Amino acid sequence: MKGIIFNITTPFDVYFFLNLKKYALESYNLKTVCIITRSKQMAGLTIFLDQISEIKIYVDAQDCRYFNPNIFKNSLAVIRLSNECKKYKNYILITTDKSTLISNVILSRVKESILLQYPISLSPSLKINYALTLYCNFFCHILKINKVIVNKYTEDEIEHQISLKKNVSNLLYIEETSEGDFLSIPFEKKAKGEEIVIFGSRFLDWKFSTPKMVKEVVDCFEKLKARFPYAGYQYIPHPRESNKEVALLQSIFNNEMIVMEANVPAELLLQQIKNNKFCISIGSTASKQAYLRGFKSYVLYKMLFTKDIVDIFDSVHSFLPKEYFLTDMLDIDKDYQRCESGDGDFEAFHRIMLKYNAVKTVMGR
C-alpha cells in the first residue's frame, strides 16, 4: 500500500508538512511516517510532529553526517537508516532537503520522491572543493548511496555546501515562480497593526562578524526604535542563537521586546499573527517566509556586508521585490507590494501524486 515518508530536517519542515498534510494530503487515504533528524533545533516540537504522523523514526545528526571522523559509527547509522527505509519501500518520499547525508540515504533507498525547493540563484563565490568531493564520494560508493559535489566559498569560507551530482526528479518549487512547477500554501491577508516582528540571527557568532559590523547592526536597530518609538516589538530568535544577541537588542529596546519561543518555527508563530506593521531581520530566511505569507517584510544585509557575503545571502533571498532589501532605514514604510497569492496552489503536486498512482479518496484541493 502507498504511504508518505516526510523527511524532516529543520523546524521549517515541521511547519511546511503540517500545512501540506492539511491542505493537500487530506484528500488521500495514505499512511504517513516521519524520518526526523534529531537535533537541538527539533527539541520541543513533539506536539507538532504528532499531528503529522504517529510513526516517527529519529536519526541523530551527529552520528549520520558527512565528515564524521568516526567512520564506523557513521556507517552503522547509514545501515540502520537504510534498513528502516526498506520497511517503507512503497511509500512516496517528500523532502525539502537533498544535501545532508541522512537525506541522501533516504533518497538513495526509495523509488518515488518529491523534492520541494525554493528557486535560488547560485552564489558566484561557490567553487568545487575537489579533495572533499573525492573523500565524500569514496564513502558514498562504499555505502551505495548517491554521489555528491562539495562546494566551498572562495573568500570567507563560512560553510561547505553539498549537493547531489544527479538531479532529483519531480522537483516542485515552494512558491509561485516562472522557474518551473510549484506549489504554494494558502495564507490569510494580514491587517495593518502596530506590531513589528524581528527575526533573530547569530550575528555575534558568525565567522565573518567584526566589531564594525556589530556596531552597524546596532545602529540599524537603534534607528528602527527611534523611527517607531511606540510600536510593539516581538522577537523570534534563531533556533541556534545564544542569549547574547537577545540581551544586546533588549538594551536597545529598553527590555520591552517580547521574546517568543526559540524552539517553535517562526513560520508557525507567524500563522498566529493577525495584525502586523512589518517584519525585519538582518538576513533571516524567516523574512522571506514572512513575505510569502503576505507580510510586509525587510532585510538589512545589503546595508551591512561586503559583496562576497551579500552574494551568499542573495542566493537565498532571490526572486523578491526591490523594496524587500533595505539600503536606508528611511525606506521603511514606503510603497510596498505585498505577496498577493494567498489561495494556495497544489495542482502540480496532485499531478505527481497521480503519476505515482496515489489516488484521491475524497474531493479536495
N, C-alpha and C positions, 0 to 999 in steps of 0.2 A: 504493500500500500504506500502511496505517496505521502510525504510529510515535508516539513520545513525545518532546516537547520539554520538558526540565527547565529552567526559568528559575531560575538560581542567583545570588542577590544577596547572600547572607550566609553565613558558616560554618554557621549553623544549617541552612540549606537542604541543605548537603552531608550533614550527619548525617541529616536527615529523609528525603531522597531515597534515600540508601543503604538505609535501612530499608524505605522504601516499595517499592523495587525488590526487595528480598529477600523481604518478606512478602506483597506484594500483586501485583506485576507478574511474579513468577516463573512464573505460570501462563499468561502471554500470550507469543506469539511476535512481539514488536514490536521494531523498531529504535529506538534512542534517540540523542538529540543533546542536548548541554548548551549553553545560551547563558549565559555566565558574565560577571558584572560584575567587571572587573579592578580590584582594589584591594589595599591593604596587608593587609587582613583575610584575603584569599584566598591570600596567599603561603604556600607550603609545603603546600598541600592537594592537590597534583597526584596523589599516590598514592591519595587517596580519590576524586578526580574520575575517575581511570582506571577505578575499579570501577563507576562509574555509566554512563559511556559512553566509547567510543573517539573519537567525534566531538565536538570542543569548539570553540565559537565564542566568542572573547573580545571584549568591548566595554569600552572604557576609561570608567570612571565620570566622569572629569574632562572628557572630550570630549562625552559624551552625558548631559546633565543640565539640569534646569530652571535658569534664571537664569545660564546660562553666558554671560559677556559676549562671547565670540567666537561670534557667531551663525552665521557661515559654517562654522566647524569643527563646531558643534553640528548644523547642518542636514546637513552631509556625513556625520556619524556616523549620523544618523537614516536617511538614504537608504541607506547601506551596510547597516545592520541590516535595513531593510525588504527589500532585495534578498536577504539571507541567508534571511529568513523565507519568501520566495517558493519557495525550494527545498524547503521542508517544509510546503507549504500543506495537505497532507492529514493532517498529524500533529496529535495532541492535546496542547495546551499544559497543563502542570501547573505552577502557580506559587503561592508564598506571598505574593507582593507584587503590588500593583496601583498603587502610588503613584509610583515612580520613573519617569523619562522612558523608560528602557530597557524597563521592564515595560509601560508604556503603549503603546510602539511595537509590542511583540510581541503584546499583546492586541488591538491595532487591526488586525493583519495576519493573524491566524489565525481560523478559523471556530469551532473547537471548543476549549474550555478548561475546566479545573477549577481553581477558586480555593480554596486552603487557608488558613484564618484562625483565630485564636483568638477566642472570644467576648469582647468587650470592652465596657465601659461608657464612653460618651463623656465626656470631661472637661468640666465646666461652664465651664472657663476658655477653651474654644475659641471663637473668633469668626472670621467670614469676613473675609479681607483682600481687599477688592473691587479695589483697584488691582493687586495681584499676580495675582489671578484673571483680570482683564481682559488683563493682559500675557501670561500663560501661554496663555490661550485664543486669542489672536491667533496665537501661534506654533503652537498645535495645529491651528488652522484652516488655516494655510498648508501644513502638512505632512500634513494629513488624518489626524489621529490623534484619539483620544477626548478630549473636553473634560474639564476638571478644576475642582476647587474648592480654593483655597488658604486654609488656616486659620492663625490665629496665636493665641498665648496672650496674654490681656489684661494680665496683671500682668508677671511677669518673662518676657520673650519668649525662651524657650530655643531654639526652632527653629520652622520652619514645617512644617505637616503638609499634605500634598497628597493628595487623593482624587479618584477618578473621579466625574463627575456622574451617570453611569448605573451601575446595579448590574451586576456580572458574574454571569452565570448559572452555575448548578451550583456553588454555594458549599458547601463542607464545612468543619465546624469540626474543629480538630486536638485534640479531646478530647471525651469524652462530656459532653453538655450537653442541656438541655431547649430551647435556643435554636433548634435545627434539626438537619438531618442532620450526621453527624460520622464521623470515622474515628479510630482510636487505634492506636498502635504497641505491640506486646507488650513486657513487661519482666519480669525476674526479681525475685522478692521479695528484699529486702536483709536480710542477717543483721545483728544488732547488733554493733557493734565500738567501738573507742576512737578511731577516726579522725574528725576534724572537717574538713569541706571549707569553705573560704572562697572565695566568688566575688568577684573584684575589681571595682572601679568607678573611674571617673576623677574621684573626688570632689575632688581638688585643682585640677582644671581646669574644673569646672562653672562656668557663668556666675553661678549663684546661690550659689556657695560663699563662705563667710565664715570668718574666724578662729574665731568662736564655734562654727560648725557643725563645723569640722575638729576642734576640741577635744572636742566631744561625740562625734564618731565615734571618736576616740582613746580616750575614756573607756569607750565601749561595748566596744571590743576589749580594753582593759585588764581590764575586769570579766570578759570571756569567759575570758581567760587565767587570772585569779585563781580563777574558778569551776571550771575544768577544767585544773589545772596539769600533769597527767600525760598528757593526751591528745596524740595526734599531730595535727599541723595541715598540711593540704595547701592550697595557694593556687593557684587557677586565675585568671590575670589576664584582665582585659578586653582584647579584641584591640587596642584603641587607647589603652590606658593607658600612661603613661610609667613609668619606673623609680622615680619619686618616691613613689608610693603603696606599692610593694613595700618600699622602703627604710624608710619610716615604720613600716609594720606589722612588718617584721623586727625593728626596735628594740624593739617591744612583746613579741614572741615570742622574744626572745633569739637571733635568727638561726636558729631551729630550724624555721621553716616550710619545707616542701618546695614549691618553686615549679614548677608544671607549665608545659608549653609554651604560649605565648600564641597561637600560630597554629593550634592544634588546637581545634575546637569543644568547649566544655565538655560538651555532650551526649555526644560520642564518648568523652571521658575518663570521664564518669560510667558509661558502659556497662562499663568495665573494673573498676569498683569493686564488690567483692563484700560487704565489711563496712563499716559506717559508723555513727557515732553520730548525726550530723546535719549538714546543710548550712546555711550562713548567709551573708547578704550585706546590704549597705545597701539595695539595691533592684534587683539584677540580674535580668534575665529568666531567667537560668540557674537562679535559685531556684525559679521556677515550673516550669521543666522538671524540676528535681530532684524536686519534689513529685509531678508527673505520672508520673515514672519510679519511684515507690514509696519515695523517700527521705523522712525527716523533714526538713523544710526551714523556714527562718525568714527574715524580712526585718526590717530595723531602721528603715526610713524614717519610720514613724509616730511614732517617738521623737525625730526629728531635725529635721523640716522644718515650714514653715508650711503652712496649709491649702491654699493655691493649689498649692504644689509636691506636697503629698500627693495632691491630686485628680488630678494628672497621672500620678503613679505608680499610683494606684488604677485608672486606666483600663486599665493593663496587667495589674496583679495583681488581676484580678477573678475571681469565682466560686471563691474559695478559702476554706478553713475559718478561723475567727477565730484559732485557735492559731498559724496561719502568720504572723500580724502581731504582732511583739513590741511591747509597751508598757512592759515591765520586763524586765531581764535575768534576774530571778529566775523568770520564767515558763518559761524553758528547761527541758526535761525533764519538764514536767507532762504530764498525759494528752494524747495527740495521736492523731488519727485519720488514719492514712496512707491514701494513694490505693490502692485495692484492685483496680482494674480492670486486671489485668495480662495478660489473654489477647489483647488486640488485637481490633479490630472493623473490617472492611473491606466490610461488606455494602452500605452506601450508595455507596461508591467503585465497587464492581463493577456496581451498577445504572446509574451514569452511563456507565461504560465500555461496557456493553451497549447503552445508548441511542446511543452513538457507533459502534455496530457493531464494537466491538473484542471479539472472541470468544476465550474461553479455549481453549488448545490442550491443556492438561493439567489434571487436577484440582488445585485449590489452595484457599487460604483465600478 
